Amino acid sequence: MAGKKAEVCPECKCTVFYDDSSRGERVCGKCGMVLEQGMIDSSPEWRAFDDDQRGKRTRAGAPLTHTKHDKGMATEIGRGKGELFRVAPSKRAQYHRLKIWQKRLVESKDRNLSFALSELQRLVSFLGLPRSIHEEVAKKYEQAVDRGLVRGRSMESVIAALLYAVCRELGSPRTLEEIAEASGVERREIGRTYRYISRELKIRILPAPPQHYVPRFASMLGLSDKVQAKAIQFLKEAKKNEVTSGKGPTGVAAAALYIAAVLEGEKRTQREIADAIGVTEVTIRNRFKELVETLGIGEEIEKKVREDY
């Protein structure tokens, strides 16, 4: 039965087989009958003993990625002026002409993607976002370009709007103020573009829950894991009592962190929290009163505050 994979061993009717890669044979697991021979070994002919060696010896190239305008497949003739002097003097003029023609033959879409994705790379690095968000924003921006949604709008505003949408979609939300500060685009312009792009690309995103903001806000304020866990616990209890519905998630998250910090002895003033997170002290006070009343911890908070003073 060479050259053909058997589902049942003709000798013992067993259905369990294993492949012997050293001999290139497919063997019955029960009686040892060779069912197939001369199998092709598709594994590499080289050996590697660590990730560094494996990376140097592999020849498959980098995986495709949407974060590059050419998906990482195209080649570029020279990346800088220094490359010109690595070519023999007799070939430099030809090399220079080829470089110019390559730039001229690039489609307008590729030029647009090249500039937009470099801006996206800057924003992702500035905001400290993961690669999954980077890839998803790049993919959605290309969809927007293909559908002509970018025409008549600034590239920066579309990138910022998509970044805002994808961050919320993937559970790592950033506020409009943060994205506006990073991109240099006005908050109102980002909001307007976000509504248009989300409608055209059928992106439907529910409001981000306050819990998603807690880890990042706690890190910004230098609060411990205990404070984060207690704040998330307060928010879950508040959600059961429908206190958080209709309220801005950043303000609710700030108030929960303030309460948890007081109870854990890591007190931060309302002004410190407001300045770090980007909400007003009035918002924190209002959400604080609602949470304390719902959770029934008013006396505990007052006792803790008196101890601190």
Residue frames as qw, qx, qy, qz and C-alpha x, y, z in Angstrom:
[[0.000, 0.885, 0.466, 0.000, 0.00, 0.00, 0.00],
 [0.469, -0.273, 0.058, 0.838, 2.97, 2.28, -0.63],
 [0.070, 0.153, 0.324, 0.931, 2.10, 5.81, -1.62],
 [0.445, -0.479, -0.418, -0.631, -1.38, 5.68, -0.06],
 [0.171, -0.270, 0.640, -0.698, -2.50, 6.27, 3.52],
 [0.433, -0.274, -0.837, -0.195, -4.63, 3.38, 4.82],
 [0.465, -0.505, 0.116, -0.717, -7.45, 4.02, 7.27],
 [0.884, -0.310, 0.245, -0.249, -7.46, 0.38, 8.47],
 [0.141, -0.544, 0.813, 0.156, -4.48, -1.98, 8.68],
 [0.767, 0.197, -0.426, -0.438, -5.13, -4.89, 6.27],
 [0.449, 0.213, -0.839, 0.221, -3.28, -7.28, 8.60],
 [0.221, -0.215, -0.800, 0.515, -4.79, -6.64, 12.04],
 [0.117, -0.730, -0.566, -0.365, -7.60, -4.13, 11.26],
 [0.401, -0.548, -0.310, 0.665, -6.01, -1.58, 13.62],
 [0.245, 0.874, 0.299, 0.295, -6.70, 2.10, 12.97],
 [0.365, -0.894, 0.150, 0.211, -3.74, 3.57, 14.90],
 [0.799, 0.416, 0.010, 0.435, -0.64, 4.46, 12.82],
 [0.341, -0.842, 0.119, 0.400, 2.53, 6.45, 13.36],
 [0.615, 0.766, -0.130, 0.131, 5.03, 8.06, 10.98],
 [0.776, -0.387, 0.160, 0.471, 8.71, 7.11, 11.26],
 [0.270, 0.946, -0.091, -0.157, 10.44, 10.25, 9.94],
 [0.325, -0.641, 0.641, 0.269, 13.93, 8.69, 10.08],
 [0.441, 0.012, 0.852, 0.281, 12.90, 5.89, 7.69],
 [0.311, 0.194, -0.338, -0.867, 10.19, 7.73, 5.78],
 [0.283, -0.172, -0.920, -0.209, 7.60, 5.06, 6.61],
 [0.574, -0.287, 0.104, -0.760, 4.04, 4.91, 7.92],
 [0.282, 0.114, -0.941, 0.151, 3.70, 1.96, 10.31],
 [0.641, -0.491, -0.465, -0.363, 0.79, 0.20, 12.00],
 [0.229, -0.629, 0.473, -0.573, 0.84, 0.90, 15.72],
 [0.850, -0.271, 0.295, -0.342, -0.25, -2.65, 16.64],
 [0.963, 0.071, 0.227, 0.125, 1.40, -5.19, 14.36],
 [0.385, -0.619, 0.402, 0.555, 4.19, -3.02, 12.90],
 [0.634, 0.424, 0.551, 0.337, 3.22, -3.55, 9.25],
 [0.173, -0.329, 0.223, 0.901, 4.66, -0.89, 6.92],
 [0.418, 0.672, 0.587, -0.171, 1.69, 0.71, 5.18],
 [0.414, 0.906, 0.046, 0.082, 3.54, 3.46, 3.32],
 [0.709, -0.359, 0.186, 0.578, 7.17, 4.07, 2.43],
 [0.444, 0.277, 0.315, 0.792, 9.26, 6.68, 0.64],
 [0.102, -0.903, -0.411, 0.075, 7.50, 9.53, 2.42],
 [0.388, 0.621, -0.056, 0.679, 8.88, 13.04, 1.77],
 [0.492, -0.491, -0.407, 0.592, 10.44, 14.75, 4.77],
 [0.144, 0.836, 0.263, 0.459, 9.21, 18.34, 4.77],
 [0.528, -0.807, -0.057, 0.259, 11.19, 19.40, 7.85],
 [0.207, 0.916, -0.342, -0.034, 14.33, 21.59, 7.42],
 [0.886, 0.231, -0.318, 0.245, 17.63, 19.89, 6.68],
 [0.249, 0.506, -0.480, 0.672, 19.42, 22.03, 9.31],
 [0.577, -0.497, -0.609, 0.223, 19.38, 21.70, 13.06],
 [0.028, -0.649, 0.160, -0.743, 18.93, 24.50, 15.60],
 [0.516, -0.212, -0.724, 0.405, 19.45, 24.33, 19.35],
 [0.102, -0.507, -0.454, 0.725, 17.94, 27.68, 20.40],
 [0.328, 0.826, 0.422, -0.179, 15.69, 30.46, 19.10],
 [0.030, -0.814, 0.310, 0.490, 18.64, 32.58, 17.96],
 [0.262, -0.239, 0.827, 0.436, 20.01, 29.81, 15.72],
 [0.372, 0.500, 0.782, 0.030, 16.53, 29.01, 14.44],
 [0.214, 0.886, 0.198, -0.359, 15.96, 32.65, 13.49],
 [0.065, -0.695, 0.510, 0.503, 19.29, 32.91, 11.64],
 [0.239, -0.147, 0.897, 0.341, 18.89, 29.66, 9.69],
 [0.460, 0.550, 0.665, -0.210, 15.27, 29.91, 8.66],
 [0.188, -0.077, 0.513, 0.834, 14.65, 30.94, 5.05],
 [0.108, 0.608, 0.777, 0.119, 10.88, 31.47, 5.01],
 [0.074, 0.406, 0.120, 0.903, 10.98, 35.22, 5.68],
 [0.143, 0.067, 0.522, -0.838, 8.86, 37.34, 7.96],
 [0.191, 0.504, 0.840, -0.064, 5.08, 36.73, 8.21],
 [0.056, 0.553, 0.425, 0.714, 2.61, 38.93, 6.36],
 [0.205, -0.476, -0.523, 0.677, 1.46, 41.96, 8.31],
 [0.150, 0.827, 0.473, 0.264, -1.08, 44.73, 7.74],
 [0.348, -0.837, -0.059, 0.418, 1.16, 47.21, 9.55],
 [0.292, -0.368, 0.485, 0.738, 3.19, 47.66, 6.34],
 [0.500, 0.523, -0.027, -0.690, 1.69, 49.09, 3.17],
 [0.537, 0.409, -0.651, -0.347, 3.05, 46.19, 1.07],
 [0.930, -0.271, -0.052, -0.242, 2.20, 43.51, 3.72],
 [0.527, -0.638, 0.548, 0.121, 5.96, 43.06, 4.15],
 [0.863, 0.231, 0.423, 0.152, 6.35, 41.35, 0.75],
 [0.532, 0.830, 0.004, 0.170, 7.79, 44.04, -1.54],
 [0.721, -0.187, 0.002, 0.667, 11.44, 45.00, -1.86],
 [0.058, 0.986, 0.065, -0.144, 12.82, 48.52, -1.89],
 [0.733, 0.420, -0.057, 0.533, 15.80, 49.70, -3.91],
 [0.370, 0.262, -0.304, 0.838, 17.91, 51.43, -1.31],
 [0.374, -0.739, -0.550, 0.104, 16.62, 52.75, 2.00],
 [0.269, -0.891, -0.019, 0.364, 18.94, 55.75, 2.27],
 [0.393, 0.874, -0.279, -0.059, 21.65, 57.76, 0.54],
 [0.369, -0.626, 0.686, 0.032, 24.34, 55.65, 2.15],
 [0.830, 0.149, 0.538, -0.010, 23.23, 52.61, 0.13],
 [0.598, 0.796, -0.055, -0.077, 24.33, 54.35, -3.09],
 [0.074, 0.805, -0.588, 0.031, 28.01, 54.19, -2.12],
 [0.665, -0.245, 0.703, -0.058, 27.88, 50.42, -1.64],
 [0.802, 0.520, 0.293, -0.009, 27.34, 50.03, -5.38],
 [0.653, -0.033, 0.329, 0.682, 30.22, 50.00, -7.86],
 [0.006, -0.540, 0.047, 0.840, 30.86, 53.50, -9.35],
 [0.064, 0.070, -0.702, -0.706, 29.99, 52.31, -12.86],
 [0.197, -0.428, -0.859, -0.199, 26.52, 51.15, -11.69],
 [0.088, -0.367, -0.511, 0.772, 25.56, 54.11, -9.49],
 [0.272, 0.164, -0.214, -0.924, 23.76, 56.07, -12.20],
 [0.474, -0.140, -0.761, -0.420, 21.66, 53.02, -13.13],
 [0.323, -0.318, -0.793, 0.408, 20.98, 52.31, -9.47],
 [0.049, 0.287, 0.268, -0.918, 19.79, 55.90, -8.93],
 [0.395, 0.046, -0.443, -0.803, 17.45, 55.74, -11.98],
 [0.455, -0.225, -0.853, -0.121, 15.93, 52.47, -10.78],
 [0.194, -0.327, -0.652, 0.656, 15.30, 53.99, -7.36],
 [0.214, 0.224, 0.001, -0.951, 13.50, 56.98, -8.90],
 [0.470, -0.025, -0.629, -0.619, 11.35, 54.82, -11.19],
 [0.342, -0.266, -0.881, 0.189, 10.34, 52.58, -8.31],
 [0.006, 0.357, 0.461, -0.812, 8.99, 55.62, -6.45],
 [0.326, 0.199, -0.268, -0.884, 7.12, 56.80, -9.54],
 [0.463, -0.056, -0.787, -0.404, 5.47, 53.42, -10.12],
 [0.072, -0.202, -0.835, 0.507, 4.09, 53.13, -6.58],
 [0.153, -0.616, -0.646, -0.423, 0.29, 53.48, -6.59],
 [0.177, -0.556, 0.119, -0.803, -1.37, 56.37, -4.80],
 [0.815, -0.470, -0.196, -0.275, -3.01, 53.88, -2.40],
 [0.846, -0.082, -0.297, 0.434, 0.40, 52.53, -1.38],
 [0.270, 0.403, -0.210, 0.849, 1.70, 56.08, -0.84],
 [0.498, -0.569, -0.042, -0.653, -1.33, 56.87, 1.32],
 [0.909, -0.350, -0.226, -0.028, -0.91, 53.66, 3.33],
 [0.698, 0.180, -0.320, 0.615, 2.82, 54.27, 3.73],
 [0.014, 0.456, -0.220, 0.863, 2.31, 57.72, 5.31],
 [0.666, -0.478, -0.088, -0.566, -0.74, 56.64, 7.36],
 [0.924, -0.220, -0.303, 0.085, 0.86, 53.51, 8.78],
 [0.514, 0.245, -0.378, 0.730, 3.97, 55.43, 9.82],
 [0.285, -0.467, 0.150, -0.824, 1.68, 57.81, 11.76],
 [0.859, -0.343, -0.212, -0.317, -0.11, 54.80, 13.26],
 [0.794, 0.048, -0.433, 0.423, 3.23, 53.34, 14.34],
 [0.162, 0.377, -0.333, 0.849, 4.03, 56.61, 16.14],
 [0.564, -0.432, 0.021, -0.703, 0.68, 56.67, 17.95],
 [0.918, -0.196, -0.337, -0.069, 0.89, 53.01, 18.99],
 [0.641, 0.140, -0.436, 0.616, 4.37, 53.57, 20.39],
 [0.059, -0.424, 0.225, -0.876, 3.35, 56.79, 22.17],
 [0.683, -0.360, 0.027, -0.635, 0.29, 55.20, 23.81],
 [0.180, -0.355, 0.893, -0.211, 2.00, 51.88, 24.59],
 [0.820, 0.145, 0.114, -0.542, -0.57, 49.76, 22.75],
 [0.667, -0.175, 0.715, 0.111, -0.19, 46.01, 21.94],
 [0.065, -0.226, 0.730, 0.642, 0.49, 44.60, 18.48],
 [0.187, 0.446, 0.873, 0.061, -3.03, 43.15, 18.16],
 [0.141, 0.830, 0.327, -0.428, -4.49, 46.68, 18.20],
 [0.077, -0.588, 0.457, 0.663, -1.80, 47.87, 15.76],
 [0.163, 0.035, 0.887, 0.431, -2.70, 45.12, 13.27],
 [0.165, 0.618, 0.763, -0.087, -6.47, 45.66, 13.56],
 [0.083, 0.813, 0.100, -0.568, -6.28, 49.43, 13.05],
 [0.080, -0.431, 0.631, 0.640, -4.03, 48.96, 10.01],
 [0.178, 0.251, 0.915, 0.259, -6.50, 46.45, 8.54],
 [0.141, 0.760, 0.589, -0.235, -9.50, 48.73, 9.08],
 [0.003, -0.723, 0.156, 0.673, -7.66, 51.74, 7.64],
 [0.110, -0.165, 0.781, 0.592, -6.98, 49.84, 4.42],
 [0.141, 0.529, 0.835, 0.059, -10.70, 48.97, 4.24],
 [0.052, 0.822, 0.282, -0.493, -11.51, 52.67, 4.66],
 [0.062, -0.528, 0.475, 0.701, -9.10, 53.59, 1.84],
 [0.150, 0.111, 0.893, 0.409, -10.58, 50.94, -0.48],
 [0.070, 0.682, 0.727, -0.016, -14.08, 52.32, 0.12],
 [0.224, 0.547, 0.193, 0.783, -13.02, 55.92, -0.41],
 [0.448, -0.794, -0.410, 0.034, -13.84, 56.99, 3.16],
 [0.568, -0.419, -0.045, 0.707, -10.54, 58.83, 3.64],
 [0.302, 0.397, 0.357, 0.790, -11.09, 61.19, 0.72],
 [0.184, -0.732, -0.218, -0.618, -11.86, 64.68, 1.97],
 [0.679, -0.728, -0.012, -0.088, -10.64, 63.94, 5.49],
 [0.044, 0.781, -0.608, 0.137, -7.25, 64.23, 7.08],
 [0.722, 0.160, -0.670, 0.066, -5.29, 61.01, 7.34],
 [0.141, 0.228, -0.699, 0.663, -4.44, 61.77, 10.97],
 [0.538, -0.117, 0.280, -0.787, -8.10, 62.14, 12.01],
 [0.864, 0.074, -0.345, -0.358, -9.08, 58.81, 10.40],
 [0.579, 0.212, -0.715, 0.329, -6.17, 56.98, 12.05],
 [0.088, -0.204, 0.585, -0.780, -7.02, 58.55, 15.42],
 [0.700, -0.065, 0.053, -0.709, -10.72, 57.66, 15.08],
 [0.854, 0.107, -0.487, -0.150, -9.99, 54.05, 14.15],
 [0.373, 0.253, -0.721, 0.526, -7.49, 53.77, 16.99],
 [0.368, -0.182, 0.420, -0.809, -10.13, 55.00, 19.44],
 [0.829, 0.018, -0.143, -0.540, -12.67, 52.48, 18.08],
 [0.783, 0.188, -0.590, 0.058, -10.35, 49.45, 18.05],
 [0.126, 0.299, -0.693, 0.643, -8.98, 50.18, 21.54],
 [0.575, -0.111, 0.347, -0.733, -12.54, 50.06, 22.87],
 [0.858, 0.157, -0.302, -0.384, -13.39, 47.01, 20.78],
 [0.734, 0.211, -0.608, 0.217, -10.42, 44.99, 22.06],
 [0.708, -0.628, -0.320, 0.050, -10.91, 45.92, 25.71],
 [0.600, -0.233, -0.118, 0.756, -8.02, 48.37, 26.09],
 [0.160, 0.886, 0.382, 0.209, -9.83, 51.72, 25.85],
 [0.399, -0.091, -0.081, 0.909, -8.15, 55.11, 25.63],
 [0.107, 0.760, 0.432, -0.474, -9.98, 58.37, 26.21],
 [0.483, 0.788, 0.262, 0.278, -10.56, 60.87, 23.41],
 [0.168, -0.966, 0.192, 0.034, -8.39, 63.35, 25.30],
 [0.652, -0.444, 0.534, 0.304, -5.44, 60.92, 25.31],
 [0.664, 0.336, 0.536, 0.397, -5.73, 60.18, 21.61],
 [0.235, 0.946, 0.165, 0.153, -6.21, 63.88, 20.78],
 [0.344, -0.864, 0.329, 0.164, -3.06, 64.76, 22.73],
 [0.677, -0.228, 0.602, 0.357, -1.04, 61.99, 21.04],
 [0.564, 0.458, 0.567, 0.388, -2.26, 62.70, 17.49],
 [0.163, -0.240, 0.082, 0.953, -2.49, 66.48, 17.58],
 [0.174, -0.378, -0.638, -0.648, -6.05, 66.32, 16.18],
 [0.347, -0.252, 0.266, -0.863, -8.87, 68.13, 17.97],
 [0.257, 0.084, 0.894, -0.356, -11.14, 66.02, 20.14],
 [0.563, 0.481, 0.284, -0.609, -14.23, 67.20, 18.25],
 [0.490, 0.543, -0.525, -0.435, -12.72, 66.26, 14.89],
 [0.060, 0.210, -0.975, 0.044, -11.83, 62.75, 16.13],
 [0.387, 0.259, 0.735, -0.494, -15.38, 62.26, 17.45],
 [0.578, 0.553, -0.013, -0.600, -16.94, 63.44, 14.18],
 [0.407, 0.473, -0.727, -0.286, -14.68, 61.15, 12.10],
 [0.132, -0.101, 0.954, -0.250, -15.27, 58.23, 14.48],
 [0.549, 0.361, 0.516, -0.549, -19.05, 58.47, 14.05],
 [0.595, 0.587, -0.262, -0.482, -18.74, 58.59, 10.26],
 [0.275, 0.437, -0.850, -0.101, -16.19, 55.75, 9.94],
 [0.254, -0.013, 0.903, -0.347, -17.99, 53.47, 12.40],
 [0.632, 0.429, 0.322, -0.560, -21.27, 53.98, 10.52],
 [0.587, 0.593, -0.404, -0.375, -19.73, 53.26, 7.11],
 [0.315, 0.372, -0.872, 0.042, -17.65, 50.25, 8.24],
 [0.780, -0.360, -0.353, -0.371, -20.52, 48.98, 10.44],
 [0.405, 0.149, -0.698, 0.572, -18.40, 49.09, 13.60],
 [0.558, -0.640, -0.219, -0.480, -20.77, 48.77, 16.55],
 [0.458, 0.147, -0.656, 0.581, -19.07, 49.16, 19.89],
 [0.510, -0.736, -0.436, -0.086, -20.78, 49.23, 23.26],
 [0.137, -0.887, 0.269, -0.350, -19.58, 51.72, 25.88],
 [0.542, 0.289, -0.697, 0.370, -16.43, 50.54, 27.65],
 [0.681, -0.635, -0.364, -0.021, -17.08, 49.34, 31.23],
 [0.203, -0.915, 0.284, -0.204, -15.23, 51.24, 33.99],
 [0.867, -0.372, 0.305, 0.131, -13.31, 48.07, 34.95],
 [0.804, 0.424, 0.129, 0.395, -11.32, 48.29, 31.71],
 [0.192, 0.858, -0.150, 0.452, -9.86, 51.64, 32.77],
 [0.677, -0.727, 0.094, -0.068, -8.83, 50.62, 36.29],
 [0.880, -0.148, 0.106, 0.438, -5.46, 48.85, 35.61],
 [0.509, 0.489, 0.094, 0.702, -4.09, 51.69, 33.48],
 [0.215, -0.844, -0.022, -0.490, -5.34, 54.45, 35.80],
 [0.795, -0.600, 0.051, 0.066, -3.90, 52.61, 38.81],
 [0.804, 0.074, 0.093, 0.583, -0.55, 52.32, 37.04],
 [0.238, 0.700, 0.079, 0.669, -0.59, 56.04, 36.26],
 [0.426, -0.795, 0.065, -0.427, -1.23, 56.81, 39.94],
 [0.267, 0.454, -0.771, 0.357, 1.29, 54.28, 41.27],
 [0.705, -0.306, 0.300, -0.565, -1.33, 52.24, 43.14],
 [0.229, -0.301, 0.925, -0.034, -0.88, 48.60, 44.16],
 [0.314, -0.086, -0.857, -0.399, -2.61, 45.46, 42.86],
 [0.097, -0.386, -0.818, 0.416, -4.70, 45.32, 46.06],
 [0.192, 0.458, 0.162, -0.852, -6.18, 48.73, 45.26],
 [0.326, 0.189, -0.620, -0.689, -6.92, 47.63, 41.68],
 [0.255, -0.193, -0.945, -0.068, -8.65, 44.43, 42.84],
 [0.008, -0.467, -0.656, 0.593, -10.75, 46.27, 45.43],
 [0.235, 0.395, -0.105, -0.882, -11.74, 48.98, 42.93],
 [0.344, 0.053, -0.769, -0.536, -12.86, 46.35, 40.39],
 [0.177, -0.319, -0.904, 0.220, -14.83, 44.58, 43.14],
 [0.111, 0.469, 0.376, -0.791, -16.60, 47.86, 44.01],
 [0.304, 0.301, -0.395, -0.813, -17.43, 48.47, 40.34],
 [0.278, -0.102, -0.915, -0.273, -18.91, 44.99, 39.92],
 [0.081, -0.451, -0.772, 0.440, -21.15, 45.49, 42.96],
 [0.160, 0.465, 0.090, -0.866, -22.16, 48.92, 41.71],
 [0.272, 0.129, -0.671, -0.678, -23.04, 47.47, 38.32],
 [0.170, -0.306, -0.936, 0.021, -25.38, 44.94, 39.95],
 [0.023, -0.628, -0.551, 0.549, -27.21, 47.86, 41.57],
 [0.390, 0.684, 0.454, 0.416, -27.23, 49.75, 38.21],
 [0.271, -0.842, -0.076, 0.460, -25.32, 52.71, 39.63],
 [0.377, -0.375, 0.470, 0.704, -22.81, 52.88, 36.77],
 [0.393, 0.506, 0.677, 0.363, -25.35, 52.89, 33.91],
 [0.156, 0.909, 0.310, 0.231, -25.50, 56.21, 32.09],
 [0.374, -0.879, 0.174, 0.239, -22.36, 57.53, 33.80],
 [0.460, 0.769, -0.444, 0.016, -19.02, 58.27, 32.17],
 [0.954, -0.103, -0.242, 0.144, -16.79, 55.20, 32.70],
 [0.514, 0.392, -0.367, 0.668, -13.64, 57.23, 33.40],
 [0.285, -0.560, 0.241, -0.740, -15.29, 59.19, 36.21],
 [0.893, -0.337, -0.039, -0.297, -16.71, 56.04, 37.81],
 [0.880, 0.122, -0.299, 0.349, -13.35, 54.25, 37.56],
 [0.241, 0.518, -0.348, 0.743, -11.60, 57.28, 39.14],
 [0.548, -0.530, 0.176, -0.623, -14.04, 57.35, 42.06],
 [0.971, -0.177, -0.141, -0.072, -13.69, 53.59, 42.66],
 [0.713, 0.281, -0.347, 0.540, -9.90, 53.91, 42.70],
 [0.072, -0.586, 0.292, -0.752, -10.12, 56.84, 45.13],
 [0.780, -0.440, 0.078, -0.438, -12.28, 54.79, 47.53],
 [0.970, -0.006, -0.192, 0.152, -10.08, 51.69, 47.26],
 [0.498, 0.469, -0.354, 0.638, -6.90, 53.76, 47.78],
 [0.340, -0.600, 0.274, -0.671, -8.32, 55.31, 50.96],
 [0.906, -0.314, 0.043, -0.280, -9.34, 51.92, 52.37],
 [0.935, 0.107, -0.152, 0.302, -5.96, 50.32, 51.56],
 [0.527, -0.734, 0.048, 0.427, -3.97, 53.19, 53.09],
 [0.524, 0.042, 0.395, 0.753, -2.60, 54.44, 49.76],
 [0.153, 0.825, 0.433, -0.330, -4.59, 57.65, 49.77],
 [0.333, 0.165, 0.349, 0.860, -4.45, 59.97, 46.79],
 [0.173, 0.444, 0.294, -0.829, -6.22, 63.32, 46.76],
 [0.554, 0.635, 0.527, -0.110, -9.11, 63.89, 44.41],
 [0.242, 0.892, -0.206, -0.320, -7.07, 66.56, 42.65],
 [0.247, -0.487, 0.788, 0.285, -4.16, 64.16, 42.05],
 [0.494, 0.243, 0.831, 0.071, -6.53, 61.60, 40.54],
 [0.429, 0.811, 0.315, -0.243, -8.38, 64.22, 38.48],
 [0.099, 0.832, -0.407, -0.362, -5.15, 65.66, 37.03],
 [0.305, -0.324, 0.861, 0.246, -3.71, 62.22, 36.20],
 [0.423, 0.333, 0.842, 0.048, -6.85, 60.78, 34.61],
 [0.033, 0.088, 0.427, 0.900, -8.25, 63.90, 32.96],
 [0.264, -0.657, -0.660, -0.253, -11.61, 64.29, 34.71],
 [0.124, -0.648, 0.139, -0.739, -12.84, 67.06, 37.00],
 [0.062, 0.100, -0.790, 0.602, -12.85, 66.92, 40.78],
 [0.563, 0.037, 0.197, -0.802, -16.60, 67.59, 40.73],
 [0.775, 0.153, -0.491, -0.367, -17.15, 64.43, 38.66],
 [0.453, 0.148, -0.821, 0.314, -15.08, 62.35, 41.10],
 [0.184, -0.063, 0.586, -0.787, -16.98, 63.77, 44.11],
 [0.692, 0.077, -0.039, -0.716, -20.37, 63.04, 42.53],
 [0.774, 0.148, -0.594, -0.158, -19.46, 59.47, 41.58],
 [0.240, 0.213, -0.781, 0.536, -17.81, 59.00, 44.99],
 [0.430, -0.065, 0.422, -0.796, -21.04, 59.90, 46.82],
 [0.809, 0.123, -0.224, -0.530, -23.10, 57.55, 44.64],
 [0.666, 0.219, -0.708, 0.083, -20.72, 54.60, 45.09],
 [0.066, 0.192, -0.732, 0.650, -20.32, 55.07, 48.86],
 [0.577, -0.023, 0.263, -0.773, -24.08, 55.29, 49.34],
 [0.835, 0.167, -0.359, -0.381, -24.72, 52.19, 47.21],
 [0.634, 0.223, -0.702, 0.238, -21.95, 50.11, 48.77],
 [0.668, -0.694, -0.189, -0.191, -22.82, 51.21, 52.32],
 [0.782, -0.063, -0.237, 0.573, -19.22, 51.97, 53.30],
 [0.031, 0.859, 0.024, 0.510, -19.64, 55.62, 54.32],
 [0.628, -0.760, 0.135, -0.097, -18.73, 55.04, 57.98],
 [0.894, -0.120, 0.177, 0.395, -15.71, 52.93, 57.07],
 [0.507, 0.592, 0.092, 0.620, -14.42, 55.68, 54.77],
 [0.212, -0.883, 0.046, -0.417, -14.89, 58.38, 57.40],
 [0.805, -0.566, 0.152, 0.090, -13.10, 56.28, 60.03],
 [0.824, 0.130, 0.166, 0.526, -10.16, 55.66, 57.67],
 [0.281, 0.752, 0.052, 0.594, -9.89, 59.37, 56.83],
 [0.460, -0.847, 0.095, -0.248, -9.87, 60.34, 60.56],
 [0.888, -0.325, 0.154, 0.286, -7.10, 57.80, 61.22],
 [0.675, 0.413, 0.116, 0.601, -4.97, 59.34, 58.47],
 [0.066, 0.750, -0.051, 0.657, -5.29, 62.76, 60.01]]
